[in-house]
Amino acid sequence: MSTPDFFRSRLDAMIDLRHPLAVLATRMPWAAIEARLAPLFERRSRDGRLSEAVDLFGVSSQELAGGVSAAGRPRLPVRLMVGLLYLKHTYNESDESVCERWAQDVYFQFFCGEEYFQPHLPCDPTNLVRFRQQLGEVGVEELLATTIAAAVQMKAVKPAEFERVIVDTTVQEKAIAYPTDSRLLEVARARLVQLAQRAGLVLKQTYEREGKRLRRRAGGYAHAKQFRRVRRVLKRQRTVLGRLLRDIERKLSGASDERKAQLRVWLERAWRICRQRPKDKNKLYALHAPEVECIGKGKARQPYEFGVKVSLAITEKQGLIVGARTFAGNPYDGHTLAEQLEQSTILLQDLPGTPQPKTVLVDLGFRGVDDEVSSVKLIHRGKHRSLTGTQRRWLKRRQAIEPIIGHVKHDHGMRRCWLKGKAGDALHAVLCAAGYNLRWLLRAIVRLGLAPVFFILATLQWLVTVTLTPAPACWNGLQRH
């Protein structure tokens, strides 16, 4: 508790405590969240290291002490940072916009644990980046498990509903431009020229003007469907990129060790782009995001999507998300089921009296994996003849996951992932699922008519005060007349 401020009004006196976000702020187990995440943010011991210094007497070496340091700026409250991540994906905000909205919205501040209104930004948006990185996949899964626990604690979902889940996969697209060969070749050329100049390498030729001209010609020929001319331009672009790559490799010895290591990474990616052909497998679709896969889900409006495959698991009746996991390499849908059920089991294991999933409803993309998930009953349309009447009724709920996938994408940010690398894909998918669950809880609070305990006590106290306070004499005189 902070020191009382007599010159400012408290937030709980300024807002409507029956607002769903205010009610949710009182129902979330913030103490448990801080206790579980505390080990991820404790200061770690560091070993000492030798440092050489040059003075008037020559070169001398000294050992810098290690251990746990108490220096540095104190960390921001865990509840504040977790609350910002929750709000970011609940309302589909960016790191910058959620901080700006927090400084204006009293309900956002009350949800994050503030007692008085703060007219400034809660933190720099880059703090959210570092906080996500320190959380890791284990930390964000704790945030998702907390939303499930809150739903059980508020009795918005019955524990028996976790016995049957629906599982399906979708694609979380990466924030990259559409990968045409001409664009990839030009981006690789421009990036290598930039890195080589930073490293101090004097290139024989940068092909700056010719590269831009070839890029424009390829776009015009492709628009006019003159594909023979497009292939001729692509051949010249590959020749230009190959010359530049060999020139950099010959002069690489003149760069520092740090620059060499950085250049070798980009050289390897550029050689992949230079050598790959349209029919090749394991192509590189983005120079800055080599983890991107080309995934086809059979959509007429969008035959190919460029990103990573994501598996979602929801409860069969209420549609609460109980699992979200990414799978690199575009595996067959059925081969993702065992790992998805493993994650759902881990998220539900700490809930008292909650059964583990026993029945899984899937589509035909999960056929042939009954032996891999022998601990659960797999139900899909291909087994229609062998299903009982009850199981057939369950199967009619299989399509309920499709609109949920649409909401997670459009309303909570899974449509496009801006985070870096495979780790960023995994964190983003789980946080989007947590954002959907929080919006689900806000709707459940309105549906069930939940109100905070102290609001009910304040109302009862007001009623008792009004009932027991004697009426004034003038009121008694009016009653007699």
C-alpha positions as CSV (number, residue, x, y, z in Angstrom):
1,M,0.0,0.0,0.0
2,S,1.3,3.5,-0.9
3,T,1.2,6.5,1.4
4,P,-2.2,8.3,1.3
5,D,-2.3,11.4,-0.9
6,F,-4.8,14.0,0.4
7,F,-4.5,16.1,-2.7
8,R,-5.5,13.5,-5.3
9,S,-8.5,11.2,-5.7
10,R,-8.0,7.5,-5.6
11,L,-8.8,5.6,-8.8
12,D,-11.4,3.4,-7.1
13,A,-13.3,6.6,-6.3
14,M,-13.1,7.9,-9.8
15,I,-14.2,4.8,-11.8
16,D,-17.3,2.5,-12.0
17,L,-16.2,-0.6,-10.0
18,R,-18.8,-2.6,-11.9
19,H,-17.0,-2.1,-15.2
20,P,-15.8,-5.5,-16.5
21,L,-12.1,-4.5,-16.6
22,A,-12.3,-3.2,-13.0
23,V,-14.0,-6.4,-11.9
24,L,-11.4,-8.5,-13.7
25,A,-8.6,-6.5,-12.0
26,T,-9.9,-7.7,-8.6
27,R,-10.3,-11.3,-9.7
28,M,-6.9,-11.9,-11.3
29,P,-4.4,-13.7,-9.0
30,W,-1.7,-11.0,-9.2
31,A,0.2,-12.3,-6.1
32,A,0.5,-15.8,-7.7
33,I,1.7,-14.3,-11.0
34,E,4.4,-12.3,-9.3
35,A,5.5,-15.4,-7.2
36,R,5.8,-17.6,-10.3
37,L,7.6,-15.0,-12.4
38,A,10.0,-13.8,-9.7
39,P,12.6,-16.5,-10.4
40,L,12.9,-15.3,-14.1
41,F,13.9,-11.8,-13.0
42,E,16.3,-12.5,-10.1
43,R,19.8,-11.2,-10.4
44,R,22.2,-13.9,-11.6
45,S,25.8,-14.4,-10.4
46,R,28.5,-13.6,-12.9
47,D,32.0,-14.9,-13.0
48,G,35.0,-12.6,-12.8
49,R,37.1,-11.9,-15.9
50,L,40.6,-10.7,-16.7
51,S,41.1,-7.2,-18.1
52,E,44.3,-5.8,-19.6
53,A,45.3,-2.2,-19.1
54,V,48.2,-0.2,-20.5
55,D,49.9,2.5,-18.3
56,L,53.3,4.1,-18.0
57,F,54.8,0.8,-16.7
58,G,53.5,-1.4,-19.5
59,V,50.7,-3.8,-19.8
60,S,49.1,-5.0,-16.6
61,S,46.2,-7.4,-16.1
62,Q,43.7,-7.2,-13.4
63,E,40.7,-9.4,-12.5
64,L,37.3,-7.8,-12.4
65,A,35.2,-9.1,-9.6
66,G,32.1,-11.2,-10.3
67,G,29.1,-12.2,-8.2
68,V,25.7,-10.7,-7.8
69,S,25.6,-7.0,-8.3
70,A,23.1,-4.7,-6.6
71,A,23.8,-1.8,-9.0
72,G,21.4,-0.7,-11.6
73,R,18.0,0.9,-11.9
74,P,15.2,-1.0,-9.9
75,R,12.9,-3.1,-12.0
76,L,9.4,-1.9,-12.8
77,P,6.6,-3.7,-11.0
78,V,5.8,-7.1,-12.4
79,R,2.1,-6.4,-12.2
80,L,2.5,-3.3,-14.3
81,M,4.4,-5.1,-17.1
82,V,2.2,-8.1,-17.1
83,G,-0.9,-5.9,-17.1
84,L,0.5,-4.0,-20.1
85,L,1.1,-7.3,-22.0
86,Y,-2.4,-8.5,-21.2
87,L,-4.0,-5.2,-22.3
88,K,-1.9,-5.0,-25.5
89,H,-3.2,-8.3,-26.8
90,T,-6.7,-7.9,-25.3
91,Y,-7.3,-4.7,-27.3
92,N,-4.9,-5.4,-30.2
93,E,-2.5,-2.5,-29.5
94,S,1.1,-2.1,-30.3
95,D,3.9,-1.6,-27.7
96,E,3.8,2.2,-28.3
97,S,0.0,2.6,-28.4
98,V,-0.7,0.5,-25.3
99,C,1.6,2.8,-23.3
100,E,-0.1,5.9,-24.7
101,R,-3.5,4.6,-24.0
102,W,-2.5,3.6,-20.5
103,A,-1.6,7.2,-19.8
104,Q,-5.1,8.3,-20.7
105,D,-7.4,5.4,-19.5
106,V,-8.1,5.2,-15.8
107,Y,-9.4,1.6,-16.2
108,F,-6.1,0.5,-17.7
109,Q,-4.2,2.0,-14.8
110,F,-6.5,0.4,-12.2
111,F,-6.1,-3.0,-14.0
112,C,-2.3,-2.6,-13.7
113,G,-2.4,-1.9,-9.9
114,E,-2.1,1.9,-9.8
115,E,-3.9,3.7,-6.9
116,Y,-3.8,7.2,-8.2
117,F,-4.0,8.6,-11.7
118,Q,-0.7,8.9,-13.5
119,P,-0.6,11.4,-16.4
120,H,2.7,10.1,-17.9
121,L,3.7,6.9,-19.8
122,P,4.1,3.9,-17.6
123,C,7.5,2.9,-19.2
124,D,9.4,3.2,-22.4
125,P,7.9,0.8,-25.1
126,T,11.2,-0.9,-25.4
127,N,10.8,-2.1,-21.8
128,L,8.0,-4.4,-23.1
129,V,10.4,-5.9,-25.6
130,R,13.0,-6.8,-23.0
131,F,10.3,-8.0,-20.6
132,R,9.0,-10.4,-23.2
133,Q,12.5,-11.7,-23.9
134,Q,13.1,-12.4,-20.2
135,L,9.8,-14.1,-19.8
136,G,10.5,-16.6,-22.6
137,E,8.0,-19.2,-23.7
138,V,7.7,-20.6,-20.1
139,G,6.8,-17.2,-18.7
140,V,4.1,-16.4,-21.3
141,E,2.6,-19.9,-20.8
142,E,2.2,-19.0,-17.2
143,L,0.3,-15.9,-18.2
144,L,-2.0,-18.1,-20.4
145,A,-2.5,-20.6,-17.5
146,T,-3.4,-17.7,-15.2
147,T,-6.3,-16.7,-17.5
148,I,-7.6,-20.3,-17.4
149,A,-7.3,-20.4,-13.6
150,A,-9.2,-17.1,-13.4
151,A,-12.0,-18.5,-15.5
152,V,-12.3,-21.5,-13.2
153,Q,-12.1,-19.4,-10.0
154,M,-14.9,-17.1,-11.3
155,K,-17.0,-20.3,-12.2
156,A,-17.3,-19.0,-15.7
157,V,-16.3,-22.5,-17.0
158,K,-16.9,-25.8,-15.3
159,P,-13.9,-28.1,-14.6
160,A,-15.7,-31.0,-16.4
161,E,-15.6,-29.1,-19.7
162,F,-11.8,-29.6,-19.9
163,E,-12.3,-33.3,-20.7
164,R,-13.2,-32.5,-24.3
165,V,-11.2,-30.1,-26.4
166,I,-11.2,-29.0,-30.1
167,V,-7.8,-28.7,-31.8
168,D,-7.0,-27.1,-35.2
169,T,-4.1,-25.4,-36.9
170,T,-3.7,-22.1,-38.6
171,V,-0.9,-19.9,-40.0
172,Q,0.6,-16.9,-38.1
173,E,2.0,-14.8,-40.9
174,K,5.3,-13.0,-40.5
175,A,5.7,-9.2,-41.0
176,I,7.5,-9.6,-44.4
177,A,6.8,-8.3,-47.9
178,Y,5.5,-10.8,-50.5
179,P,8.6,-12.7,-51.5
180,T,9.2,-12.3,-55.2
181,D,12.5,-13.4,-56.6
182,S,13.4,-10.0,-58.1
183,R,12.7,-8.2,-54.8
184,L,14.7,-10.8,-52.7
185,L,17.7,-10.5,-55.1
186,E,17.7,-6.6,-54.9
187,V,17.2,-6.6,-51.1
188,A,20.2,-9.0,-50.7
189,R,22.4,-6.8,-52.9
190,A,21.5,-3.6,-51.1
191,R,21.9,-5.1,-47.6
192,L,25.4,-6.6,-48.5
193,V,26.6,-3.3,-49.9
194,Q,25.5,-1.5,-46.7
195,L,27.2,-4.0,-44.4
196,A,30.4,-4.1,-46.4
197,Q,30.7,-0.3,-46.3
198,R,30.1,-0.3,-42.6
199,A,33.0,-2.9,-42.3
200,G,35.3,-0.6,-44.2
201,L,35.6,-2.8,-47.3
202,V,36.2,-1.0,-50.6
203,L,34.0,-2.8,-53.2
204,K,34.9,-2.8,-56.9
205,Q,31.3,-2.0,-57.9
206,T,28.1,-1.7,-55.9
207,Y,25.6,-1.9,-58.8
208,E,23.4,0.7,-57.1
209,R,21.8,2.2,-60.3
210,E,21.6,-1.0,-62.2
211,G,20.0,-2.9,-59.3
212,K,17.2,-0.3,-59.0
213,R,16.6,-0.3,-62.7
214,L,16.5,-4.1,-62.9
215,R,14.0,-4.2,-60.1
216,R,11.7,-1.7,-61.9
217,R,11.9,-3.7,-65.1
218,A,11.1,-7.0,-63.5
219,G,8.0,-5.5,-61.9
220,G,6.8,-4.0,-65.2
221,Y,7.4,-7.2,-67.1
222,A,5.6,-9.3,-64.5
223,H,2.6,-6.9,-64.5
224,A,2.4,-7.3,-68.3
225,K,2.8,-11.1,-68.0
226,Q,5.9,-11.0,-70.2
227,F,7.6,-13.9,-68.2
228,R,10.4,-14.5,-70.7
229,R,11.7,-11.0,-70.2
230,V,11.2,-11.5,-66.4
231,R,13.5,-14.5,-66.5
232,R,16.1,-12.6,-68.4
233,V,16.1,-9.8,-65.8
234,L,16.3,-12.3,-63.0
235,K,19.3,-14.0,-64.6
236,R,21.1,-10.6,-64.7
237,Q,20.2,-9.9,-61.1
238,R,21.7,-13.2,-60.0
239,T,24.8,-12.4,-62.0
240,V,25.1,-9.0,-60.2
241,L,24.5,-10.5,-56.8
242,G,27.1,-13.3,-57.4
243,R,29.8,-10.8,-58.5
244,L,29.1,-8.8,-55.3
245,L,29.3,-11.8,-53.1
246,R,32.6,-13.0,-54.5
247,D,34.1,-9.5,-54.2
248,I,33.1,-9.3,-50.5
249,E,34.5,-12.8,-49.8
250,R,37.9,-11.9,-51.4
251,K,38.2,-8.7,-49.3
252,L,36.7,-10.1,-46.1
253,S,40.1,-10.5,-44.4
254,G,40.4,-6.7,-44.1
255,A,37.4,-6.5,-41.7
256,S,37.5,-6.9,-37.9
257,D,36.5,-10.2,-36.3
258,E,33.1,-8.9,-35.2
259,R,32.3,-7.6,-38.6
260,K,33.5,-10.9,-40.2
261,A,31.1,-12.9,-38.1
262,Q,28.2,-10.6,-38.9
263,L,29.0,-10.6,-42.7
264,R,29.3,-14.4,-42.9
265,V,25.7,-14.8,-41.6
266,W,24.4,-12.5,-44.3
267,L,26.6,-13.9,-47.0
268,E,25.2,-17.4,-46.3
269,R,21.7,-16.1,-46.6
270,A,22.5,-14.2,-49.8
271,W,24.0,-17.2,-51.4
272,R,20.8,-19.2,-50.7
273,I,18.8,-16.5,-52.4
274,C,21.2,-16.3,-55.3
275,R,21.2,-20.1,-55.9
276,Q,17.5,-21.0,-55.2
277,R,15.1,-21.6,-58.0
278,P,11.2,-21.5,-58.2
279,K,10.7,-25.2,-57.7
280,D,13.3,-25.7,-54.9
281,K,12.3,-26.8,-51.4
282,N,13.4,-25.1,-48.2
283,K,13.6,-21.7,-49.9
284,L,14.5,-18.5,-48.2
285,Y,11.5,-16.1,-48.3
286,A,12.9,-13.2,-46.3
287,L,16.5,-12.0,-45.8
288,H,15.8,-10.9,-42.2
289,A,13.5,-13.8,-41.2
290,P,15.0,-17.1,-42.4
291,E,12.5,-19.0,-40.2
292,V,9.5,-18.1,-42.5
293,E,7.8,-21.1,-44.2
294,C,5.5,-21.1,-47.2
295,I,2.3,-22.8,-46.0
296,G,-0.8,-23.7,-48.2
297,K,-4.1,-24.2,-46.3
298,G,-6.3,-24.6,-49.4
299,K,-7.8,-21.1,-49.3
300,A,-9.1,-19.9,-52.6
301,R,-8.5,-16.2,-51.6
302,Q,-5.0,-16.9,-50.3
303,P,-3.3,-20.0,-51.7
304,Y,-0.1,-19.5,-49.8
305,E,0.7,-17.9,-46.5
306,F,4.2,-17.0,-45.3
307,G,4.8,-17.5,-41.6
308,V,4.7,-20.4,-39.1
309,K,2.1,-23.0,-38.3
310,V,0.2,-22.5,-35.0
311,S,-2.0,-25.1,-33.2
312,L,-4.9,-24.0,-31.0
313,A,-6.9,-26.0,-28.4
314,I,-10.2,-24.8,-27.0
315,T,-12.8,-26.3,-24.7
316,E,-15.7,-28.0,-26.5
317,K,-18.6,-26.0,-25.0
318,Q,-17.4,-22.5,-23.9
319,G,-14.5,-22.0,-26.4
320,L,-11.9,-21.0,-23.8
321,I,-8.3,-21.4,-25.3
322,V,-6.3,-24.0,-23.3
323,G,-3.3,-24.3,-25.6
324,A,-1.4,-22.3,-28.3
325,R,1.8,-23.6,-29.8
326,T,4.0,-22.9,-32.9
327,F,5.6,-25.6,-35.0
328,A,8.5,-24.7,-37.3
329,G,9.1,-26.6,-40.5
330,N,5.4,-26.8,-41.7
331,P,4.7,-30.3,-40.3
332,Y,1.7,-32.4,-41.0
333,D,-1.2,-31.4,-38.8
334,G,-1.6,-34.8,-37.2
335,H,2.1,-34.7,-36.1
336,T,1.5,-31.6,-34.0
337,L,-1.3,-33.1,-31.9
338,A,0.8,-34.9,-29.3
339,E,2.9,-31.8,-28.5
340,Q,-0.3,-29.6,-28.4
341,L,-2.0,-32.0,-25.9
342,E,1.2,-32.0,-23.8
343,Q,1.1,-28.2,-23.5
344,S,-2.6,-28.3,-22.6
345,T,-2.0,-30.9,-19.9
346,I,0.8,-28.8,-18.4
347,L,-1.4,-25.6,-18.4
348,L,-4.2,-27.5,-16.6
349,Q,-2.2,-29.5,-14.1
350,D,-2.1,-26.9,-11.4
351,L,-5.9,-26.4,-11.3
352,P,-7.4,-28.4,-8.4
353,G,-10.1,-30.8,-9.4
354,T,-9.7,-30.1,-13.1
355,P,-9.6,-33.3,-15.3
356,Q,-7.1,-33.6,-18.2
357,P,-8.3,-33.8,-21.8
358,K,-9.7,-37.2,-22.7
359,T,-11.5,-36.5,-26.0
360,V,-10.2,-34.5,-28.9
361,L,-12.3,-33.3,-31.8
362,V,-10.4,-32.6,-35.0
363,D,-10.8,-32.3,-38.7
364,L,-9.6,-34.8,-41.4
365,G,-6.1,-33.3,-41.3
366,F,-5.4,-35.3,-38.1
367,R,-6.1,-38.8,-39.5
368,G,-3.7,-41.6,-38.8
369,V,-2.2,-40.5,-35.5
370,D,-4.3,-42.5,-33.1
371,D,-1.2,-44.4,-31.9
372,E,0.7,-41.2,-31.1
373,V,-2.1,-39.9,-28.9
374,S,-3.3,-43.2,-27.5
375,S,-4.1,-41.6,-24.1
376,V,-7.1,-39.7,-25.6
377,K,-10.0,-40.5,-27.8
378,L,-9.6,-39.0,-31.2
379,I,-12.8,-38.1,-33.0
380,H,-13.1,-36.9,-36.6
381,R,-15.4,-37.2,-39.6
382,G,-13.5,-40.2,-41.0
383,K,-14.7,-42.3,-38.1
384,H,-18.4,-41.4,-38.5
385,R,-19.7,-45.0,-38.9
386,S,-17.9,-46.2,-35.7
387,L,-19.1,-43.3,-33.5
388,T,-21.9,-43.4,-31.0
389,G,-24.8,-41.0,-31.1
390,T,-23.3,-38.9,-28.3
391,Q,-19.9,-38.7,-30.1
392,R,-21.6,-37.6,-33.3
393,R,-23.3,-34.8,-31.4
394,W,-19.9,-33.8,-30.0
395,L,-18.4,-33.8,-33.5
396,K,-21.0,-31.2,-34.6
397,R,-19.1,-28.7,-32.4
398,R,-15.8,-29.2,-34.3
399,Q,-16.4,-26.1,-36.4
400,A,-16.7,-23.9,-33.3
401,I,-12.9,-23.4,-33.4
402,E,-13.0,-21.6,-36.8
403,P,-14.6,-18.3,-35.7
404,I,-12.3,-18.3,-32.6
405,I,-9.3,-18.6,-34.9
406,G,-10.7,-15.6,-36.9
407,H,-11.1,-13.5,-33.7
408,V,-7.6,-14.4,-32.4
409,K,-6.2,-13.2,-35.7
410,H,-8.3,-10.0,-36.3
411,D,-9.0,-8.9,-32.7
412,H,-5.9,-10.0,-30.9
413,G,-2.9,-9.6,-33.3
414,M,-2.2,-13.1,-34.6
415,R,-2.8,-11.9,-38.2
416,R,0.8,-10.6,-38.4
417,C,3.8,-11.3,-36.1
418,W,6.3,-8.5,-35.7
419,L,8.6,-10.2,-33.2
420,K,12.0,-11.5,-34.1
421,G,12.9,-15.1,-34.8
422,K,11.3,-18.5,-33.9
423,A,11.2,-17.4,-30.2
424,G,9.2,-14.3,-31.2
425,D,6.7,-16.5,-33.1
426,A,6.2,-18.7,-30.1
427,L,5.8,-15.8,-27.6
428,H,3.4,-14.0,-29.9
429,A,1.1,-16.9,-30.4
430,V,0.7,-17.6,-26.7
431,L,0.2,-13.9,-25.8
432,C,-2.5,-13.6,-28.5
433,A,-4.3,-16.6,-26.9
434,A,-4.0,-15.0,-23.5
435,G,-5.5,-11.8,-25.0
436,Y,-8.5,-13.7,-26.4
437,N,-9.1,-15.4,-23.0
438,L,-9.1,-12.0,-21.2
439,R,-11.7,-10.7,-23.7
440,W,-13.6,-13.9,-23.1
441,L,-13.5,-13.2,-19.3
442,L,-14.7,-9.7,-19.8
443,R,-17.8,-11.0,-21.6
444,A,-18.3,-13.7,-19.0
445,I,-18.3,-11.0,-16.2
446,V,-21.1,-9.1,-18.1
447,R,-23.0,-12.4,-18.7
448,L,-22.8,-13.7,-15.2
449,G,-23.3,-10.3,-13.5
450,L,-20.2,-10.5,-11.4
451,A,-19.3,-7.5,-9.1
452,P,-16.3,-6.9,-6.9
453,V,-16.7,-7.9,-3.2
454,F,-15.8,-4.5,-1.9
455,F,-18.4,-2.9,-4.1
456,I,-21.1,-5.1,-2.7
457,L,-19.9,-4.4,0.9
458,A,-20.0,-0.6,0.2
459,T,-23.5,-0.9,-1.1
460,L,-24.6,-2.9,1.9
461,Q,-23.0,-0.4,4.2
462,W,-24.8,2.5,2.5
463,L,-28.2,0.6,2.8
464,V,-27.6,0.0,6.5
465,T,-26.6,3.6,7.1
466,V,-29.7,4.9,5.3
467,T,-32.0,2.5,7.2
468,L,-30.6,3.2,10.7
469,T,-30.2,7.0,10.4
470,P,-33.2,8.8,12.1
471,A,-35.2,11.0,9.8
472,P,-35.1,14.8,10.4
473,A,-38.0,16.5,12.1
474,C,-39.1,18.3,8.9
475,W,-39.5,15.0,7.1
476,N,-41.7,13.6,10.0
477,G,-43.9,16.7,9.7
478,L,-44.3,16.2,6.0
479,Q,-45.3,12.6,6.6
480,R,-48.0,13.6,9.0
481,H,-49.6,16.0,6.4
